[in-house]
């Protein structure tokens, strides 16, 4: 019976980790050829959560993902995500090798390396990796599953310590006195570990519940900071937000040019949010289905795109797909970008880095509780954003080159994608 309980605890902890991995790795699966196999199972779950006001927030994002972080604090958080992801991964692998090699060669209690200071560095490294992953793919449901993983691993760690005390007795008790559970201990502890100590004490349960509240609360604070940092410009029924912070200077010219333009897919009686971006912006497929070249799961460059996303926190958003492909194939990125210009411009003297053309993708904002939507209301949990079309415009002359309606879906169909 005791073995069955230990087996059940291990399964519960590993199951919680698996759920987190699935939610957190969504972005990696999303740009792989297996995207639609994944969403055939999980998209109904997302839509189920999105159907009710009490759970709708779980599918939304709390940090910028499509938009380049517009402030220094948000940039620091994004860099921290990549650092924690890499450090957590490397540390976990190193600690796992130490433990499993110790079992093979029968070294006894693992007390070398990080185990000199921390009893469960594998769980700590998984936690760091999880926090980094939550920053890299900042969907609220990732935070929820991360906090649950913290709790499950706490109980698993306590259970492991009980077993080690039974197996090694005084030697493991002495080891516990001079080491921290998940973080190094600042001074030796005088506690006496007990095999009969209850795991489910009210004080412990309250502390663990506070972990969930704090983790999710931080997510809401980050979302408030993110939305307050966005530079939005409005005129009439159109509000613009720039993917690249420097494009905010172009928004006034774009809004002025659009006042006299006849754009069939825009209705003056409805509210629209326009995303301003370079014409070849790599992630525009998450906003609207603007063409198959922006269906990242069709590009068969999953590993390269993931590495770029982790190791180049800001450049992966600035770098168009043609330039990414050029780097992977070791050809001139400037030439590749010019020859893959979505507008068909192949001017040898053209500087793609200072291109005056921009694409504006429009989404209609529908909020059942509000008729006139403005500002941060475009990103409210109960506001639906429906793609309607895009234009390509010369921001210097105000001339609109292309006007094209799109289907009311993104390149990933009706999968909830980042709105910020």
Secondary structure by P-SEA (a helix, b strand, c coil): caaaaaaaaaaaaaaaaaaaaaaaaaaaaaaccaaaaaaaccaaaaaaaacccccccccccccccccccccaaaaaaaaaaaaaaaaaaaaaaaaaaaaaaaaaacccccccccccccccaaaaaaaaaaaaaaaacccaaaaaaaaaaaaaaaaaaaaaaaaaaaaccaaaaaaaaaccccccccccccbbbbcccccccaaaaaaaaaaaaaaaaaaaaaaaaaaaaccccccccbbbbbcccccccaaaaaaaaacccccccccccbbbbbbbccccccccccccccccccccccccaaaaaaaaaaacccccccccaaaaaaaaacccaaaaaaaaccccccccccccccccbbbbbbbbbbbcccccccccccccccbbbbbcbbbbbccccccccbbbbbcccccccccccccc
